Amino acid sequence: MAKLRIAHIIAEVPWPPDKGGKISFLNHLTELSGNPRVTTSLVLLDADGDRARYADHFRGMGIDTAVFDRSLPHVKEGFVAGLRGFLSFIGSTKPRICRLRRNRAAIEHVRSLMSEGLDAIVYEHISGWELVPPEAAGRIPVVCLTQNVETRVALDQFRFQHCASPLKIFFLGEYLKTLLYEKRMMKRITALISISENDAEWYSAAYPRARVITTDEQIPERSRCWQGSASGKRLLFIGSHRYFPNLDALRWLSGSLMPALRRLDDGISLSVCGLSEEEAAAFGLTCDGIDYLGFLPEEELAGLHCECDLYVCPIRLGSGIKMKILDALSYGMPVTAVSQSLAGIQVEGPAANLDFGDPAGSARRVATLLSDRAALREMSAVTLRSLEEYRRNRRRFDEAVLEAAGFGG
């Protein structure tokens, strides 16, 4: 039987996999390209502006790979780049995250793949729609994979801005453009795949005629397992301030939770990976008991997951699956979080003990957990048992793509 030819469009170069989104992209392309029924043509867009050289990593995996540049420069590149971004915002009905990924050469490349007998197109993130030739929809199956509900993310980003900030108007415009863009896209695609059951339910309610399928993210198997610290008082959070849901969480951790915890027990400490002490000071995030460690290599992150006592995740904004929680769970690490952070998580063990509106109560619950070693060990044991079941029953990405495209799972 001839293999199915599928173009896999990813609007980033997911190597090295140093962020949650890139880890997800890498897992998906590895799974789809490894399916014995499929031959994959990988189409990447270098949204970061400095990763095209890493495309050889995927060619080394035996995957036909083409990489293209983003159409707009980063606004941080200077005044001209900022001016181009502003004019693009004024003159386009598309959200910026989609505008910058438009690339005519990439579209022509996908068009040439279609002329050679392409069976389907799957693209990751709604911005990948920018690299799909308009005539593809209706001719072959076109499937979108979403890590988030981007309309909800854009609305959260608008709400996140201070009332007096001029960015409030910009993000209101981005929200409205994202809403319009998503509605137009949903009318044309064959199906949508979501990595979160919660997001899938949202899409099904918002677009009743859409075909929505759910896939489950891979959770890696680890050679090391959580043990905790000798003191029993070490917390861990991983996240860069450059992503606004993380910054919102960091402000609460440094301004509310940790001061309340330290009043209960000044021996409790929090290790934060993803920003340095200098960056934390620049954003007003310094607090007694918090150590900002910057970006760490994988080996050191593994050590922290095994040696800290409790992972805290107060991320209330955005949607999708929190990859940082899946990473912590992969070590059997106890996790406490706000309920929003646990949305879509299919593994048992984490506790929704954090509440933005009640930092004092959150601190008491965290302190109680830290003082009960048996409870932490039970959380870890429940997590490890649940992981075994999750891996047995996981809905694989490659099977979801084949089902969404009409080729069976």
N, C-alpha and C positions, 0 to 999 in steps of 0.2 A: 504494500500500500504506500502511495506517495505521501510524503510528509506535508503537513500544512505549512504554508509560508506566512509568517506573521511579522509585521513591522511593529517593533516595540519602541515607542517614543517616550523619552525621559527628558524633561526640560532642565536637567542639571547633569553634571558629570559626577556620578556617585562614587568617586574614588579620589582620595582615601575616604572611607565612610566615617567621618568625624562628627556627624550630626544625626539626630533621629530620623529625619527625612531621607538622608542619603543611605542610612542603614536599611530603611524600608525599601528604597529603590533597588539597592544591591541585592537584597533577598529576593525581590520579585524577579529581577532579570536572571538571576542564577537559577531560580526555580523554573521559569518559563523556558529558558534556553536548554535546560536539562531534560525537558519532557521529550520522550522518544518519538512522539507524534509530530513534533514541531521543529521547523527550521526558523530561527529568529534573525531578523535584520534589525540591529540596534541603531537608533537615531538619537543622538545626544545633543543637547544645547548647553554650551558653556556659560551658564548664567552667572557664575562667579567671576568669569573673565580671566582666569589663570589656571584652568584645569584641562585644557585641550590635550596637553601632553600625556595625560593619564589614560587617554583612549586606548593606548597600546595594551593596557592591562586587560581589557576586554577582548582585544584581538588575540591576545595570548591564551584566552580561554576558548579560542576557536569560534568566536562570534563575529559575524560580519558587522563592522562598526563604522559609522560616519559621525563626525562631530562638527558643530557649527557654532558661530559666534552669536551673542546677544545683539539686538539691534540698537539698544540705547546704552550709553556709558553709565557707570555708577555716578550718582550725584556727588559722591565724596571726591571724585576726580578733579573737581575744580568748578570755577564759575560757569564756564561754557557748558560743562556737563549738567550743572544744575539748571541753567537756562533752557537747555534742550528738554530736560525732564519737565520743567514748568510748562513750556510751550506744548509738549506732548500731552500733558494733563488737560490743558485748555482745549486743545484741538481734537481730542479723540474721545469716542464714547466707550472705549475699552479701559478696564482697570490697568494700572501701571504694571502689575505683575504679569499681565498677559501681553501688553504692548511691547515690553522689552524682549519678549521671547519670539516675536515675529521674525522670520528669516526666510526670504524668498528662495535661497539656494537649498535650504532644508526641505521646503515644500516641493521644489522641483525634484529633489532626490527621492522623496516618498512617491511622487508621481511616476518616476522612472521605475521604482519597485513595483508599482501597480501595473505598469505596462508589461512587466515580466511575469505577471501572474500571481499577484498577492492575494491571499485568501482572507486576511483580516488585518485591522489596525487596532492596537491597544495603546493608549497614551496615559501617562501618569500626571496627575494634577490638572486642574481645568485649563491651565496655561498651555498645556501640550496641544490643545485644540488649535492653537495658532500655527502648528506645524503640519496640520492635516489638510490636504488639498480639498477645496470646497466640494468637488465632484465626487469625493470618496463616499460620503454619506449617501446611502441609497444604492450604491454599486456593490460595495462589500461591507461586511459588518465593521462598525467602528465603536469601540468600547472605551469608556473613560474609567480610570481608577482614581478614587479620591482618598487622600489621607485625612482631609478635614471637610467640613461644610464651609467653603470659602466665604459665602455670604455672611454666615454667623461670625467668622473670624474678622471680616471687614467691619461688621457692626460693633464687635467688641473693641476693635482698634479705635473706632470713632468715639466710643464711650470712655475709653481709657485716657483720652486727651483732657487736659485741664480746660475748663470753660473759657478762659481768656486766651487760650493758645490759638494762634492763626492756623495751626495744623488741624484744628477742629473742622474747618471748612473743607480742607483738602480731603480728610478721611471721610467726611460725609459724602463728598463727590465720589470717592473710591467705593464706598458702600453701595451707592445707587448704581454705579457702573457695573459693579460685580453682580448685583441682583439682576440687572438687565442682561448681562453677558451669560449668566448661568441659565436664565430662562430660555434664551435663544438656543444655547447649546443643547439643553435637555430635549428640545423638540426634534433635534436632528440625529442624535446618537442612537445606536442600537440598544445599548444597555449601559448601566453604571454599576461599577463594583466599589463597595465601601469596605474599609478595614475595621469598621466599628458597627456593631449591631444598632447602637443608638443613632448614629448618623444615617444608617440605612432606613431606619424607621422615619427619620425626619424627611429624607428624600421621598419616600413612598407617600407620606402625607402631603408634602408640598407639590409633588408631581404624580398624581394617581395613575396616569397612563404610562409612566416610565417603568422599565424593567430594571429592578434593583436586586443585586446579588451581593452577598457578604463573603469576604475571605478573612482568614485569621492570620495574624502576623506570626512569623517564626520567633520562637524564644530559644536562644542558644543553650546547648548543654555545656555545663562548666565542669572543669576538673577540680575546682575549689568550691568550698561551701561556707556559708556564713557561720561564724563562731561568736562574734561580738568581742568587746574589749574587756580588759581586766577591771576597768573602773565601772563599766556598765552605764556610762553617761555620755556616750558619743553619738551625735546625730549626723546625718549626711544629706546633702542636697546637691544635685548636679544640674547646671543650667547657666547659659550665658545671658548677660543683661541685654544683649543685642536683640533678643526676641522678646516682644513686649509682654506676653504672658509670664515669662520668667522674671522680668523686671518687676512686674506687679507682685509676684510671689516673694521676691527678694526684699522688697520694701516692707511687706508684712512680716517676714521672718525677722528682719533686723530692727524694725520699728515697733513691733507688737509682741510676737511670740517669744523671741529670745529674752527681751527684758522681763517679761512675765515669768519665764522659766527660771531665769537667774535669781529672781526674788524668792522663788521656792527652793532653789538649790544652785548655788553659785559654782558648783563643780560641773554642771552640764555644759557641754560645748557642741558647736556645730561646725562641721567642715563643709565648705562650699567649693566645688570645682566648676570652672568655666569663666571665672574672672579673677583678676589679681587684686591685691590690697590697694594698689594705686587706683585701679578702675572703680573699686568699691567706694573709695573715698571721694572720687569725682562725682559719684551719683548719690552721695550721702547715705551709704549703706553700712558704714562702720558701726560696730556694736561690740561691747565686751562679750567674749565667749565665742565669737565667730572668727574662724580662720579661713581666709580666701586663698586658695591654692593655685589659681590660674588653671591653664589647660594641662592635663597630665596624660602620660602615655597609658596604653591599655593595661599594662602590668600593674601600675600603681593604682589605677581605678579598681582593678580586681581586688587588690589588697584592701582598699577602703571599704568596698562592699562586704568583704568578709570580716573586717576588724571593727567597723562601726556597729553600733547597737540597733539603730532604728533609722530607716529612710523616711524623711518627711517630704511631702509633696503638696504644697498649698496652691497649686495652679488651678485657678477658677475660670480663666478665659480660654478662648479657642474651643476646638472640638477634636474629634479623632481619638486615637489611642496614644497615651503618653508612653513613648518608647523608653524613657528613663525609668518608668515603673516596671516595664517588662524586663529591663536590664537588671534592676534590683531583685526582682522575683526570680530571675534565672539563677541567682546564687542562693536562693532560699532565704533572702534577707527579709526581716519583718518590715512592713510598710504601713505608715499612717498618712492619711491624706484628707483633703476636702472631697466631698462627694463628687464634684465635677471632674476631678482628676481620675476617678475610678470608673467613669462612664465607659462602657464598652469592654472593660477588662473581664475576661472570662475565667480568670484564675482565682481560686479562693485563697484567703489568708489576709489580705490587706484590710485595715480597719479605717472607717471614715470618722476619725476622731478630731479632725481639725475643722474649725468654723471661723471664717473671716470676721464675723460679727461678734465673736466671743473669744478673744485671745486669752483671757484669764482662764476660762473653762477649758480651752484647748491645751493650755500649759499644764493644768492640773491633770488632764487625761494623759498627756505625754509623760509627765513626771511619774504618774502611777504605773504606766507601762514599763518605764525604765527601771523602776524599783522592783518589778516582778519578773525575775529571770525566767521562771517557769512559764509565764504567759508568753514571753517573747519566743521561747523555744517551741511552744505549741503553735504559735503563728508560723514559724519556720517549717515545722513538720507538716502542717496543713498545706502550706504553699507547695512543698516538694511533692506531696501526694497528688495534689491537684494538677501540678505540672505534668505528671505522667499521663493522666487522663487527657489533658489538653493536647498533648503531642499525639496521642493515639487518635483523637477525633478531629484534629485540626482540619479546617477547610482550606486546602492548598490554593495558592494563587494561580498556578498553571491550570488547574482543574476549573477554577472560577472563570478564567478567560475563555476556555473552550466552551463552557456552558453558556456564557454570556454571548459568545459569537455564534452559537447555534450548532456547535460540533460535538456536543455531549461532554460530560465531565470526565 
